[in-house]
Amino acid sequence: TFPMKLWLLVNSPCVHSVRWDARGEGLFIDQGLFERELLGVGLSAAGEEELFKTKNFGSIVRQLNLYGFHKLTVSPASSTVGSRLRPATAGGNTSYADGPLHRFWNPHFRYGRPDLLVKIKRLTKANKEKLDAGLEVTSRLPDDLQ
């Protein structure tokens, strides 16, 4: 699922375009770096498996919105403080130069809490009706995270 892919990306030491904010309660996405690193924009995808079925960053933002992520404004203080919450790679530069920098938040997407991912639901019409009626919408965690 999309939230699971996002979880794996933000926690991967090999991915530099997505990182946790300083409190581990939201994420920063460097659009330029994300497009090159994960969408293959400007690169020839020589036999590489595509992580996302799009090369359009707007489609990624649409997915984030569909799964209940909210875009927050990025203040200069929040973007400079935001570290990866894990040791930087050798000579690791934690600043982003590519930009633009986007910040997203979801109450169930937290550093160190993969158990909360089951609460992130795609906002389909049926799920929205259930939520509006006060009913719980549930899904199952992949076996490796149970």
N, C-alpha and C positions, 0 to 999 in steps of 0.2 A: 504494500500500500504506500501511498505518497508520504504519510507521516513517518513510516518506517524507513523509507529511503532518506528522508530528511534527517532522521535520528542518526543513521549510519554515517551520513556525510558530515554532520556537525561534530561527531565524535571521532572521525577518522584523522589520524596524524598526517595523512597524505593529501587531504583536501584543505586548501588555503582560502577559498572564496566564501566559506560559510563558517561562522564561529559563534560561540556563546557570548552574550553580553557579560559584563563584569559580575553580575549577580546570578548568572545561570538561569535566568527567567525569560530570556528572549534570545533572538538571534540576529546577527548582522550578516547581510549578504552583500558582497561587493559585486555589483552587476557586471562590470567589465571583465573581471577575473572569472566570475561564474560562467559567463558566456563562453570564454575561451577554455576554461578548465573542465566544465561539465556538459556544456551544450555543443562543444566542438565548433563554435563559430570561428571562422578564419583558419580552421585546421582541416586537413584531409583525414577523414575517419578511416584510416587504413586497418580494416579488420577489427577495430575496437567496437565492443558491444555498447550500444547507446543506453545510457542510464535513464534518460527521459526521451519520450517520443517526439520531442520538439526541439527546435533550435531558437525558439522565440521566448525571450525572458518574460514577456507579458503573459504567456501561457503558464509559466511557473507561478507568477503572482496570482493568476486566476485560481490555480490549484490551492495555493496557500489560503486564499479567501474562501474557497469552497470547503476547506477543512477547518474553518473558524479562526484562522490567524488574522490578526489585526495589524495594520501597518502603523508604526509609531514614528513620530518625528525624530530625526537623529540630531542631537545637540553635539557641539564640538566636544564637550566634556564626556558624554556617554560613549562616543566613538573612540576616544583616545584611551579611556579606561578599559574598554572591552577587550579582555584577553581571552585566550582559548580555554582557560581554566584547566590547563594541562601544560606540562613543560614545553617551552618553545623549542623548535628544532634548532640544531646547531646554527648559531648565527641568525636565528629566526627573527625576522622583521615582522612585528605584529601590526604595523601601520598599513593602511590601505591607500594606494596611490591611484588605482584604476578608476574607482568610483563609477557611477554614483553609489553611495552606500545606503542600503535599505535596512530597516529594523522591523522585525515582526515579533508578535507576542501571541501566545495561546496559553490559557490557564493550565492546560494539561501537558504542556511541553516544557519540561524542567530538567536541568542538568542532574544526572544521577538517578532519574526516576523513570526508567523505561516502562514500569508498571502502569503509568498514567496514560500511555499511548492508546490503550483500548478505549479511553474516553473521548478520543478525537474522532469525530464522525464527519463523513462527507455530508454536506448540507443538501441532500436530495429533497424533493417535495415531500415524500413520505416521512423522512426523518424530521423535517421542519415541522410537519403537522404533529408528530409525536411529541417533539420538544415543546411546541406551543400548548399542547394538551397536558403538559407536565409529566409525560411518560419518559422513561429512560430508554435511550437507544444504546445498545451494546454490540460489541464485536469481540473477536477473540484475538489474543496476542499470538504471534507465531510461536511454535513450540520451543524454539531456542531462547525465547525471552520469558517463558513461563516460570 
